[in-house]
Amino acid sequence: MALVKGEMVRRCGSFFMWELRLLGGQMLPNITSSGSSSSCWRKLGDHVRFMETNIDKTDLRRKFKEERMQEVRERQRLEREEYKARKIPTPEDILVRKIELAKKKVAQTRLLLKKFDVPIPEVETKPMAHHAPEILTPEERHFWKKMGQKYKNYVPVGRRGIYGGTIQNMHLHWKKHETVRVDCHMFSDEQIKVMAKDLAHLSGGIVVDIRKDKVVVLYRGSKYKQPKELIPKNLLDKRKALKKSLLEQSMNSVLKHIGDMEKKRRQMQLEMALEVENSSTVSGIALGDSTP
């Protein structure tokens, strides 16, 4: 009988597992058979006991999953109701929102730019502390202007603007030449005039000429001596100057965009006012025609 039962265990599928468990417990409690059949029956009993002990856990997991799904469905239903009940913004409201976001971005950029402000030493806060330019006669100015056109040595000023490396290169050129040309082709005429004054003050030279091709010619002076520190302390290095220029460029572009949006908003307000006036005049004419 035990051999027959072992064969049944080996050949049965999952469908007859519970039935065999009951038959084995009622009919043959003590199995004395070969090792293969007894081990198979032992594994089957262990599996049944494991399922009996873990059936409560599976129910809890199923209930927890159903509660989570119900919460998700409820949240999605509330989101759909809010979406349907929302106020549809007008084009003017959208434009106002964009202007507010752009102004917020400009404020954040200005805060970042404050980190690049280098404190000026007390000695340099006095007006013209290091810069006492010579007074050139018209003949001398004309001569150094021609010499500046003759010499090909130049210092470029790019998107970084005036930083420590610019003044250092000017002093290195003045070591062998009396004049140096500063190329400012990326800036406007008004900016070049301001930059020429800054270059003269920071380097100690004399502005001889501001050419039409956006080139500033500076003369080192007859009593020129190369300073010990070629880079002024109140200027940024190359990396920080690039970061500052990128932030300034971003802020200027956003400010320009804000101006365009405000102009568009004013135009929209005028159009809306004209539409209201036209509708009022049309309604007044219609009322006048309807009266006897």
ZITA-V919985 format. One record per backbone hydrogen bond with DSSP energy under -0.5 kcal/mol. NH is the residue of the N-H (numbers start at 0). CO is the residue of the C=O. E is the energy in kcal/mol with one decimal. If there is no record, write none. Layout:
((NH/CO/E) (NH/CO/E))
This chain:
((4/0/-2.2) (5/1/-2.5) (6/2/-2.2) (7/3/-1.9) (8/4/-2.1) (9/5/-2.3) (10/6/-2.0) (11/7/-1.7) (15/12/-0.8) (16/13/-0.8) (19/15/-2.1) (20/16/-1.6) (21/17/-1.9) (22/18/-2.4) (23/19/-2.7) (24/20/-1.6) (25/21/-1.9) (26/22/-2.5) (27/22/-0.9) (30/28/-0.7) (31/29/-0.6) (32/30/-0.5) (37/33/-2.0) (38/34/-2.5) (39/35/-1.9) (40/36/-2.3) (41/37/-2.3) (42/38/-2.3) (43/39/-2.0) (44/40/-2.1) (45/41/-2.4) (46/42/-2.3) (47/43/-1.9) (48/44/-2.4) (49/45/-2.3) (50/46/-2.1) (51/47/-2.0) (52/48/-2.0) (53/49/-1.7) (54/50/-0.6) (57/53/-1.8) (58/54/-1.5) (59/55/-2.0) (60/56/-2.4) (61/57/-2.3) (62/58/-2.3) (63/59/-2.6) (64/60/-2.3) (65/61/-2.1) (66/62/-2.3) (67/63/-2.2) (68/64/-2.3) (69/65/-2.1) (70/66/-2.3) (71/67/-2.3) (72/68/-2.3) (73/69/-2.2) (74/70/-2.4) (75/71/-2.4) (76/72/-2.0) (77/73/-2.1) (78/74/-2.2) (79/75/-2.1) (80/76/-2.0) (81/77/-2.4) (82/78/-2.3) (83/79/-2.1) (84/80/-2.1) (85/81/-0.6) (85/82/-0.5) (87/85/-0.5) (88/86/-0.5) (93/89/-2.1) (94/90/-1.9) (95/91/-2.4) (96/92/-2.2) (97/93/-2.0) (98/94/-2.1) (99/95/-2.3) (100/96/-2.1) (101/97/-2.2) (102/98/-2.4) (103/99/-2.0) (104/100/-1.9) (105/101/-2.1) (106/102/-2.1) (107/103/-2.0) (108/104/-2.1) (109/105/-2.2) (110/106/-1.7) (111/107/-1.8) (112/108/-2.1) (113/109/-1.2) (114/111/-1.0) (115/112/-1.3) (116/113/-1.2) (117/115/-0.7) (124/120/-0.7) (124/121/-0.5) (125/121/-0.5) (125/122/-0.6) (128/125/-1.2) (131/129/-0.7) (135/133/-0.8) (140/136/-2.6) (141/137/-2.3) (142/138/-2.3) (143/139/-2.6) (144/140/-1.7) (145/141/-2.0) (146/142/-2.2) (147/143/-2.0) (148/144/-1.5) (149/145/-1.7) (150/146/-2.7) (154/180/-2.9) (156/182/-2.5) (157/155/-0.5) (160/157/-1.4) (162/160/-0.7) (163/235/-2.4) (165/162/-0.8) (166/162/-1.3) (167/163/-2.0) (168/164/-2.3) (169/165/-1.8) (170/166/-2.0) (171/167/-2.0) (172/168/-2.1) (173/169/-2.1) (174/170/-0.6) (175/172/-1.4) (176/172/-2.0) (179/217/-1.8) (180/152/-1.4) (181/215/-2.9) (182/154/-2.1) (182/180/-0.6) (183/181/-0.6) (183/213/-2.5) (186/183/-1.4) (191/187/-2.0) (192/188/-1.8) (193/189/-1.7) (194/190/-2.5) (195/191/-2.3) (196/192/-1.5) (197/193/-2.0) (198/194/-2.8) (199/195/-2.2) (200/196/-2.2) (201/197/-2.7) (202/198/-2.3) (203/199/-1.7) (205/218/-2.6) (207/205/-0.6) (207/216/-2.8) (208/216/-1.4) (210/208/-0.5) (210/214/-2.8) (213/210/-1.1) (215/181/-2.5) (216/208/-3.0) (217/179/-2.4) (217/215/-0.5) (218/205/-3.1) (219/177/-2.5) (223/220/-0.9) (229/227/-0.7) (231/229/-0.6) (234/231/-0.9) (240/236/-2.0) (241/237/-1.6) (242/238/-2.1) (243/239/-2.5) (244/240/-2.1) (245/241/-2.2) (246/242/-2.1) (247/243/-2.5) (248/244/-2.5) (249/245/-2.3) (250/246/-2.6) (251/247/-2.6) (252/248/-2.1) (253/249/-2.1) (254/250/-2.5) (255/251/-2.2) (256/252/-2.0) (257/253/-2.3) (258/254/-2.1) (259/255/-1.9) (260/256/-2.3) (261/257/-2.5) (262/258/-2.0) (263/259/-2.2) (264/260/-2.2) (265/261/-2.3) (266/262/-2.0) (267/263/-2.1) (268/264/-2.3) (269/265/-2.1) (270/266/-2.2) (271/267/-2.3) (272/268/-2.2) (273/269/-2.3) (274/270/-2.2) (275/271/-2.1) (276/272/-2.3) (277/273/-2.5) (278/274/-2.4) (279/275/-2.2) (280/276/-2.4) (281/277/-2.4) (282/278/-2.2) (283/279/-2.1) (284/280/-2.2) (285/281/-2.1) (286/282/-2.1) (287/283/-2.1) (288/284/-2.2) (289/285/-1.7) (290/286/-1.4))
